[in-house]
């Protein structure tokens, strides 16, 4: 079962660029992590200091392995200090899909 993971992050406006640097330094490693099928960074059109990562994982175990990894710990440590408010993470499974 594939897991779709969304993490909404609200940054202090002056720290958005710094977060993008952290993301760019980590994205290839995250995408190469065992079980990661996709990773994207999207920005809110009306509030550019709100960004969201959208990732797809092979299964819940793969996501949990990443969340318990040193790569996640290092990336999250650099990211969370830039927040204006607490991040909100949600995981979903696909219920229905039309090509």
Chimera marker file (.cmm) of the C-alpha trace (Angstrom):
<marker_set name="trace">
<marker id="1" x="0.000" y="0.000" z="0.000" r="1" g="1" b="0" radius="0.5"/>
<marker id="2" x="1.526" y="3.306" z="-1.070" r="1" g="1" b="0" radius="0.5"/>
<marker id="3" x="1.558" y="6.115" z="1.459" r="1" g="1" b="0" radius="0.5"/>
<marker id="4" x="1.079" y="9.740" z="0.430" r="1" g="1" b="0" radius="0.5"/>
<marker id="5" x="2.677" y="12.046" z="2.999" r="1" g="1" b="0" radius="0.5"/>
<marker id="6" x="2.028" y="15.775" z="3.183" r="1" g="1" b="0" radius="0.5"/>
<marker id="7" x="3.886" y="18.072" z="5.558" r="1" g="1" b="0" radius="0.5"/>
<marker id="8" x="2.603" y="21.650" z="5.738" r="1" g="1" b="0" radius="0.5"/>
<marker id="9" x="5.211" y="24.072" z="7.064" r="1" g="1" b="0" radius="0.5"/>
<marker id="10" x="4.756" y="27.747" z="7.843" r="1" g="1" b="0" radius="0.5"/>
<marker id="11" x="8.035" y="29.641" z="7.909" r="1" g="1" b="0" radius="0.5"/>
<marker id="12" x="8.955" y="33.062" z="9.119" r="1" g="1" b="0" radius="0.5"/>
<marker id="13" x="9.032" y="34.964" z="5.807" r="1" g="1" b="0" radius="0.5"/>
<marker id="14" x="12.692" y="35.884" z="6.191" r="1" g="1" b="0" radius="0.5"/>
<marker id="15" x="13.632" y="32.187" z="6.478" r="1" g="1" b="0" radius="0.5"/>
<marker id="16" x="11.936" y="30.769" z="3.364" r="1" g="1" b="0" radius="0.5"/>
<marker id="17" x="15.138" y="31.069" z="1.319" r="1" g="1" b="0" radius="0.5"/>
<marker id="18" x="17.130" y="29.322" z="4.035" r="1" g="1" b="0" radius="0.5"/>
<marker id="19" x="14.644" y="26.445" z="4.070" r="1" g="1" b="0" radius="0.5"/>
<marker id="20" x="14.849" y="26.103" z="0.274" r="1" g="1" b="0" radius="0.5"/>
<marker id="21" x="18.626" y="25.737" z="0.676" r="1" g="1" b="0" radius="0.5"/>
<marker id="22" x="18.096" y="22.978" z="3.275" r="1" g="1" b="0" radius="0.5"/>
<marker id="23" x="15.579" y="21.256" z="1.001" r="1" g="1" b="0" radius="0.5"/>
<marker id="24" x="17.860" y="21.468" z="-2.037" r="1" g="1" b="0" radius="0.5"/>
<marker id="25" x="20.740" y="20.001" z="-0.038" r="1" g="1" b="0" radius="0.5"/>
<marker id="26" x="18.592" y="17.057" z="1.121" r="1" g="1" b="0" radius="0.5"/>
<marker id="27" x="16.137" y="16.323" z="-1.692" r="1" g="1" b="0" radius="0.5"/>
<marker id="28" x="18.311" y="13.946" z="-3.725" r="1" g="1" b="0" radius="0.5"/>
<marker id="29" x="19.187" y="11.931" z="-0.614" r="1" g="1" b="0" radius="0.5"/>
<marker id="30" x="15.528" y="11.721" z="0.405" r="1" g="1" b="0" radius="0.5"/>
<marker id="31" x="14.465" y="10.718" z="-3.110" r="1" g="1" b="0" radius="0.5"/>
<marker id="32" x="17.141" y="8.005" z="-3.065" r="1" g="1" b="0" radius="0.5"/>
<marker id="33" x="16.035" y="6.712" z="0.341" r="1" g="1" b="0" radius="0.5"/>
<marker id="34" x="14.791" y="3.125" z="0.155" r="1" g="1" b="0" radius="0.5"/>
<marker id="35" x="11.030" y="3.204" z="-0.390" r="1" g="1" b="0" radius="0.5"/>
<marker id="36" x="10.696" y="6.837" z="-1.475" r="1" g="1" b="0" radius="0.5"/>
<marker id="37" x="8.866" y="6.922" z="-4.805" r="1" g="1" b="0" radius="0.5"/>
<marker id="38" x="8.390" y="10.680" z="-5.152" r="1" g="1" b="0" radius="0.5"/>
<marker id="39" x="9.187" y="13.959" z="-3.411" r="1" g="1" b="0" radius="0.5"/>
<marker id="40" x="7.991" y="17.438" z="-4.325" r="1" g="1" b="0" radius="0.5"/>
<marker id="41" x="8.050" y="20.840" z="-2.679" r="1" g="1" b="0" radius="0.5"/>
<marker id="42" x="5.056" y="23.067" z="-3.287" r="1" g="1" b="0" radius="0.5"/>
<marker id="43" x="4.347" y="26.631" z="-2.228" r="1" g="1" b="0" radius="0.5"/>
<marker id="44" x="1.073" y="28.297" z="-1.274" r="1" g="1" b="0" radius="0.5"/>
<marker id="45" x="0.138" y="30.790" z="-4.009" r="1" g="1" b="0" radius="0.5"/>
<marker id="46" x="-1.338" y="33.377" z="-1.637" r="1" g="1" b="0" radius="0.5"/>
<marker id="47" x="1.069" y="32.886" z="1.267" r="1" g="1" b="0" radius="0.5"/>
<marker id="48" x="4.550" y="32.065" z="-0.092" r="1" g="1" b="0" radius="0.5"/>
<marker id="49" x="5.909" y="31.432" z="3.396" r="1" g="1" b="0" radius="0.5"/>
<marker id="50" x="3.702" y="28.307" z="3.595" r="1" g="1" b="0" radius="0.5"/>
<marker id="51" x="5.313" y="25.336" z="1.869" r="1" g="1" b="0" radius="0.5"/>
<marker id="52" x="4.390" y="21.698" z="1.756" r="1" g="1" b="0" radius="0.5"/>
<marker id="53" x="6.359" y="18.598" z="0.986" r="1" g="1" b="0" radius="0.5"/>
<marker id="54" x="4.448" y="15.944" z="-0.885" r="1" g="1" b="0" radius="0.5"/>
<marker id="55" x="6.006" y="12.506" z="-0.893" r="1" g="1" b="0" radius="0.5"/>
<marker id="56" x="4.935" y="9.031" z="-1.876" r="1" g="1" b="0" radius="0.5"/>
<marker id="57" x="6.330" y="6.008" z="-0.062" r="1" g="1" b="0" radius="0.5"/>
<marker id="58" x="6.168" y="2.355" z="-1.045" r="1" g="1" b="0" radius="0.5"/>
<marker id="59" x="4.603" y="1.471" z="2.312" r="1" g="1" b="0" radius="0.5"/>
<marker id="60" x="4.266" y="2.640" z="5.899" r="1" g="1" b="0" radius="0.5"/>
<marker id="61" x="7.402" y="0.760" z="6.922" r="1" g="1" b="0" radius="0.5"/>
<marker id="62" x="9.486" y="2.704" z="4.371" r="1" g="1" b="0" radius="0.5"/>
<marker id="63" x="8.114" y="6.010" z="5.652" r="1" g="1" b="0" radius="0.5"/>
<marker id="64" x="8.813" y="5.034" z="9.263" r="1" g="1" b="0" radius="0.5"/>
<marker id="65" x="12.347" y="3.917" z="8.367" r="1" g="1" b="0" radius="0.5"/>
<marker id="66" x="12.957" y="7.348" z="6.864" r="1" g="1" b="0" radius="0.5"/>
<marker id="67" x="11.395" y="9.138" z="9.839" r="1" g="1" b="0" radius="0.5"/>
<marker id="68" x="13.730" y="7.196" z="12.164" r="1" g="1" b="0" radius="0.5"/>
<marker id="69" x="16.820" y="7.823" z="10.043" r="1" g="1" b="0" radius="0.5"/>
<marker id="70" x="19.777" y="10.101" z="10.641" r="1" g="1" b="0" radius="0.5"/>
<marker id="71" x="18.987" y="11.835" z="7.337" r="1" g="1" b="0" radius="0.5"/>
<marker id="72" x="15.542" y="12.841" z="8.631" r="1" g="1" b="0" radius="0.5"/>
<marker id="73" x="16.922" y="13.908" z="12.024" r="1" g="1" b="0" radius="0.5"/>
<marker id="74" x="19.564" y="16.136" z="10.437" r="1" g="1" b="0" radius="0.5"/>
<marker id="75" x="17.172" y="17.679" z="7.911" r="1" g="1" b="0" radius="0.5"/>
<marker id="76" x="14.374" y="18.228" z="10.434" r="1" g="1" b="0" radius="0.5"/>
<marker id="77" x="16.764" y="19.827" z="12.937" r="1" g="1" b="0" radius="0.5"/>
<marker id="78" x="17.772" y="22.431" z="10.343" r="1" g="1" b="0" radius="0.5"/>
<marker id="79" x="14.167" y="22.942" z="9.222" r="1" g="1" b="0" radius="0.5"/>
<marker id="80" x="12.142" y="23.237" z="12.421" r="1" g="1" b="0" radius="0.5"/>
<marker id="81" x="14.135" y="26.198" z="13.762" r="1" g="1" b="0" radius="0.5"/>
<marker id="82" x="12.853" y="28.230" z="10.796" r="1" g="1" b="0" radius="0.5"/>
<marker id="83" x="9.138" y="27.709" z="11.531" r="1" g="1" b="0" radius="0.5"/>
<marker id="84" x="6.682" y="30.449" z="12.383" r="1" g="1" b="0" radius="0.5"/>
<marker id="85" x="4.324" y="27.764" z="13.700" r="1" g="1" b="0" radius="0.5"/>
<marker id="86" x="4.334" y="24.009" z="14.250" r="1" g="1" b="0" radius="0.5"/>
<marker id="87" x="4.311" y="21.855" z="11.119" r="1" g="1" b="0" radius="0.5"/>
<marker id="88" x="1.357" y="19.633" z="10.341" r="1" g="1" b="0" radius="0.5"/>
<marker id="89" x="2.015" y="16.206" z="8.833" r="1" g="1" b="0" radius="0.5"/>
<marker id="90" x="-0.614" y="13.852" z="7.476" r="1" g="1" b="0" radius="0.5"/>
<marker id="91" x="-0.391" y="10.487" z="5.769" r="1" g="1" b="0" radius="0.5"/>
<marker id="92" x="-2.954" y="9.116" z="3.338" r="1" g="1" b="0" radius="0.5"/>
<marker id="93" x="-3.583" y="5.963" z="1.378" r="1" g="1" b="0" radius="0.5"/>
<marker id="94" x="-5.123" y="5.970" z="-2.085" r="1" g="1" b="0" radius="0.5"/>
<marker id="95" x="-8.771" y="4.926" z="-2.008" r="1" g="1" b="0" radius="0.5"/>
<marker id="96" x="-9.693" y="5.409" z="-5.642" r="1" g="1" b="0" radius="0.5"/>
<marker id="97" x="-7.825" y="6.453" z="-8.762" r="1" g="1" b="0" radius="0.5"/>
<marker id="98" x="-8.807" y="7.239" z="-12.322" r="1" g="1" b="0" radius="0.5"/>
<marker id="99" x="-6.143" y="7.302" z="-15.034" r="1" g="1" b="0" radius="0.5"/>
<link id1="1" id2="2" r="1" g="1" b="0" radius="0.2"/>
<link id1="2" id2="3" r="1" g="1" b="0" radius="0.2"/>
<link id1="3" id2="4" r="1" g="1" b="0" radius="0.2"/>
<link id1="4" id2="5" r="1" g="1" b="0" radius="0.2"/>
<link id1="5" id2="6" r="1" g="1" b="0" radius="0.2"/>
<link id1="6" id2="7" r="1" g="1" b="0" radius="0.2"/>
<link id1="7" id2="8" r="1" g="1" b="0" radius="0.2"/>
<link id1="8" id2="9" r="1" g="1" b="0" radius="0.2"/>
<link id1="9" id2="10" r="1" g="1" b="0" radius="0.2"/>
<link id1="10" id2="11" r="1" g="1" b="0" radius="0.2"/>
<link id1="11" id2="12" r="1" g="1" b="0" radius="0.2"/>
<link id1="12" id2="13" r="1" g="1" b="0" radius="0.2"/>
<link id1="13" id2="14" r="1" g="1" b="0" radius="0.2"/>
<link id1="14" id2="15" r="1" g="1" b="0" radius="0.2"/>
<link id1="15" id2="16" r="1" g="1" b="0" radius="0.2"/>
<link id1="16" id2="17" r="1" g="1" b="0" radius="0.2"/>
<link id1="17" id2="18" r="1" g="1" b="0" radius="0.2"/>
<link id1="18" id2="19" r="1" g="1" b="0" radius="0.2"/>
<link id1="19" id2="20" r="1" g="1" b="0" radius="0.2"/>
<link id1="20" id2="21" r="1" g="1" b="0" radius="0.2"/>
<link id1="21" id2="22" r="1" g="1" b="0" radius="0.2"/>
<link id1="22" id2="23" r="1" g="1" b="0" radius="0.2"/>
<link id1="23" id2="24" r="1" g="1" b="0" radius="0.2"/>
<link id1="24" id2="25" r="1" g="1" b="0" radius="0.2"/>
<link id1="25" id2="26" r="1" g="1" b="0" radius="0.2"/>
<link id1="26" id2="27" r="1" g="1" b="0" radius="0.2"/>
<link id1="27" id2="28" r="1" g="1" b="0" radius="0.2"/>
<link id1="28" id2="29" r="1" g="1" b="0" radius="0.2"/>
<link id1="29" id2="30" r="1" g="1" b="0" radius="0.2"/>
<link id1="30" id2="31" r="1" g="1" b="0" radius="0.2"/>
<link id1="31" id2="32" r="1" g="1" b="0" radius="0.2"/>
<link id1="32" id2="33" r="1" g="1" b="0" radius="0.2"/>
<link id1="33" id2="34" r="1" g="1" b="0" radius="0.2"/>
<link id1="34" id2="35" r="1" g="1" b="0" radius="0.2"/>
<link id1="35" id2="36" r="1" g="1" b="0" radius="0.2"/>
<link id1="36" id2="37" r="1" g="1" b="0" radius="0.2"/>
<link id1="37" id2="38" r="1" g="1" b="0" radius="0.2"/>
<link id1="38" id2="39" r="1" g="1" b="0" radius="0.2"/>
<link id1="39" id2="40" r="1" g="1" b="0" radius="0.2"/>
<link id1="40" id2="41" r="1" g="1" b="0" radius="0.2"/>
<link id1="41" id2="42" r="1" g="1" b="0" radius="0.2"/>
<link id1="42" id2="43" r="1" g="1" b="0" radius="0.2"/>
<link id1="43" id2="44" r="1" g="1" b="0" radius="0.2"/>
<link id1="44" id2="45" r="1" g="1" b="0" radius="0.2"/>
<link id1="45" id2="46" r="1" g="1" b="0" radius="0.2"/>
<link id1="46" id2="47" r="1" g="1" b="0" radius="0.2"/>
<link id1="47" id2="48" r="1" g="1" b="0" radius="0.2"/>
<link id1="48" id2="49" r="1" g="1" b="0" radius="0.2"/>
<link id1="49" id2="50" r="1" g="1" b="0" radius="0.2"/>
<link id1="50" id2="51" r="1" g="1" b="0" radius="0.2"/>
<link id1="51" id2="52" r="1" g="1" b="0" radius="0.2"/>
<link id1="52" id2="53" r="1" g="1" b="0" radius="0.2"/>
<link id1="53" id2="54" r="1" g="1" b="0" radius="0.2"/>
<link id1="54" id2="55" r="1" g="1" b="0" radius="0.2"/>
<link id1="55" id2="56" r="1" g="1" b="0" radius="0.2"/>
<link id1="56" id2="57" r="1" g="1" b="0" radius="0.2"/>
<link id1="57" id2="58" r="1" g="1" b="0" radius="0.2"/>
<link id1="58" id2="59" r="1" g="1" b="0" radius="0.2"/>
<link id1="59" id2="60" r="1" g="1" b="0" radius="0.2"/>
<link id1="60" id2="61" r="1" g="1" b="0" radius="0.2"/>
<link id1="61" id2="62" r="1" g="1" b="0" radius="0.2"/>
<link id1="62" id2="63" r="1" g="1" b="0" radius="0.2"/>
<link id1="63" id2="64" r="1" g="1" b="0" radius="0.2"/>
<link id1="64" id2="65" r="1" g="1" b="0" radius="0.2"/>
<link id1="65" id2="66" r="1" g="1" b="0" radius="0.2"/>
<link id1="66" id2="67" r="1" g="1" b="0" radius="0.2"/>
<link id1="67" id2="68" r="1" g="1" b="0" radius="0.2"/>
<link id1="68" id2="69" r="1" g="1" b="0" radius="0.2"/>
<link id1="69" id2="70" r="1" g="1" b="0" radius="0.2"/>
<link id1="70" id2="71" r="1" g="1" b="0" radius="0.2"/>
<link id1="71" id2="72" r="1" g="1" b="0" radius="0.2"/>
<link id1="72" id2="73" r="1" g="1" b="0" radius="0.2"/>
<link id1="73" id2="74" r="1" g="1" b="0" radius="0.2"/>
<link id1="74" id2="75" r="1" g="1" b="0" radius="0.2"/>
<link id1="75" id2="76" r="1" g="1" b="0" radius="0.2"/>
<link id1="76" id2="77" r="1" g="1" b="0" radius="0.2"/>
<link id1="77" id2="78" r="1" g="1" b="0" radius="0.2"/>
<link id1="78" id2="79" r="1" g="1" b="0" radius="0.2"/>
<link id1="79" id2="80" r="1" g="1" b="0" radius="0.2"/>
<link id1="80" id2="81" r="1" g="1" b="0" radius="0.2"/>
<link id1="81" id2="82" r="1" g="1" b="0" radius="0.2"/>
<link id1="82" id2="83" r="1" g="1" b="0" radius="0.2"/>
<link id1="83" id2="84" r="1" g="1" b="0" radius="0.2"/>
<link id1="84" id2="85" r="1" g="1" b="0" radius="0.2"/>
<link id1="85" id2="86" r="1" g="1" b="0" radius="0.2"/>
<link id1="86" id2="87" r="1" g="1" b="0" radius="0.2"/>
<link id1="87" id2="88" r="1" g="1" b="0" radius="0.2"/>
<link id1="88" id2="89" r="1" g="1" b="0" radius="0.2"/>
<link id1="89" id2="90" r="1" g="1" b="0" radius="0.2"/>
<link id1="90" id2="91" r="1" g="1" b="0" radius="0.2"/>
<link id1="91" id2="92" r="1" g="1" b="0" radius="0.2"/>
<link id1="92" id2="93" r="1" g="1" b="0" radius="0.2"/>
<link id1="93" id2="94" r="1" g="1" b="0" radius="0.2"/>
<link id1="94" id2="95" r="1" g="1" b="0" radius="0.2"/>
<link id1="95" id2="96" r="1" g="1" b="0" radius="0.2"/>
<link id1="96" id2="97" r="1" g="1" b="0" radius="0.2"/>
<link id1="97" id2="98" r="1" g="1" b="0" radius="0.2"/>
<link id1="98" id2="99" r="1" g="1" b="0" radius="0.2"/>
</marker_set>
